[in-house]
Amino acid sequence: WNPIRKSRPDFSELSLEEQGRLIEKNPLYGRIVCRCETVTEGEIVTEIHAPIPARTYDAIKRRTWLGTGRCQGSFDTPRVIEILSRELGISPMDVIKESKGSNFLTRPTKEVPKGGLND
């Protein structure tokens, strides 16, 4: 057992060369989800699949600072709901903010394309 956890890269603090290498390894790091805090889809997916997984919006927020900038999550929340839904294999209706009963969505408002919101 190693009590020292190796930290994952903070994309916004990497040099342009390091960012480029990371994007080459995993193109999801090239997709900015949170503009205010420069959080990438790659960082979010990494946290979802970490040894201690982040399975809620607030868990991801605590690890990446997602949603803490000027927009307070108004830009990134729909994208994070879609990413959590896709990566966890659950309906967007089942994505929660923090704990049971804190669902973002309570009922469908329109039909979502089979491939997600970006189709």
C-alpha positions in Angstrom: 0.0 0.0 0.0 1.3 3.4 -1.0 -0.1 6.2 1.1 1.0 8.8 -1.4 -1.5 9.2 -4.3 0.0 10.4 -7.6 -2.0 13.4 -8.6 -3.6 13.5 -12.0 -2.6 16.3 -14.4 -4.3 19.7 -14.2 -4.7 20.6 -17.8 -4.8 24.3 -17.2 -1.4 24.3 -15.4 0.5 22.3 -18.1 2.7 23.9 -20.7 1.4 24.0 -24.3 3.8 21.2 -25.2 2.6 19.0 -22.3 -1.0 19.8 -23.2 -0.3 18.7 -26.8 1.2 15.4 -25.7 -1.7 14.7 -23.4 -4.2 15.5 -26.2 -2.3 13.2 -28.6 -2.6 10.4 -26.0 -6.2 11.1 -25.2 -8.2 13.4 -27.6 -10.8 14.0 -24.8 -8.3 16.3 -23.2 -8.7 18.6 -26.2 -12.4 19.2 -25.4 -12.9 22.0 -22.9 -16.1 21.5 -20.9 -15.7 24.3 -18.3 -14.4 27.4 -20.0 -14.0 29.4 -16.7 -11.8 26.9 -15.0 -10.4 25.2 -18.2 -11.6 21.7 -17.2 -11.5 19.2 -20.1 -13.7 16.2 -20.8 -10.5 14.0 -20.4 -10.1 15.2 -16.8 -13.8 14.5 -16.0 -13.7 11.0 -17.5 -10.5 10.3 -15.6 -12.2 11.2 -12.4 -15.3 9.1 -13.2 -13.0 6.0 -13.7 -10.5 6.8 -10.9 -9.8 4.1 -8.2 -12.3 6.0 -6.0 -14.7 7.1 -8.7 -16.5 10.5 -8.9 -20.1 9.5 -9.7 -21.9 12.8 -9.0 -21.6 16.4 -10.3 -20.4 17.7 -7.0 -17.7 14.9 -6.7 -16.3 16.0 -10.0 -16.6 19.6 -9.0 -14.5 19.0 -5.8 -11.8 17.3 -7.8 -11.5 19.6 -10.8 -13.0 23.0 -9.7 -15.6 22.5 -12.5 -18.5 25.0 -12.1 -16.7 27.3 -9.7 -15.9 30.1 -12.2 -17.8 33.1 -13.4 -20.7 31.2 -14.9 -21.1 29.0 -11.7 -21.8 25.9 -13.9 -24.4 27.4 -16.2 -22.3 26.6 -19.2 -20.9 23.2 -18.2 -23.7 21.5 -16.2 -25.6 20.1 -19.3 -22.3 18.7 -20.7 -21.3 17.1 -17.4 -24.7 15.5 -17.1 -24.3 14.0 -20.6 -20.7 12.8 -19.8 -21.8 11.2 -16.5 -24.7 9.6 -18.2 -22.6 8.1 -21.0 -19.7 7.0 -18.8 -21.8 5.5 -16.1 -24.3 3.9 -18.5 -27.3 5.6 -16.9 -30.1 7.8 -18.1 -29.5 11.6 -17.8 -32.6 11.5 -15.5 -30.5 9.4 -13.0 -27.5 11.8 -12.8 -27.4 13.4 -9.4 -25.8 16.6 -8.0 -24.7 15.1 -4.7 -26.9 12.5 -3.1 -30.0 10.5 -3.7 -32.9 12.8 -4.5 -30.8 15.6 -5.9 -31.4 14.8 -9.5 -30.9 17.6 -12.0 -33.7 16.4 -14.2 -37.1 15.4 -13.0 -38.9 14.6 -16.2 -38.2 14.6 -19.9 -38.9 17.8 -21.8 -38.1 16.6 -25.3 -36.8 13.6 -27.1 -33.0 13.2 -26.9 -31.3 11.7 -30.0 -30.0 8.2 -29.4 -26.4 9.3 -29.6 -26.8 12.1 -27.1 -27.2 15.9 -27.3 -24.4 16.5 -29.8 -26.1 14.5 -32.6 
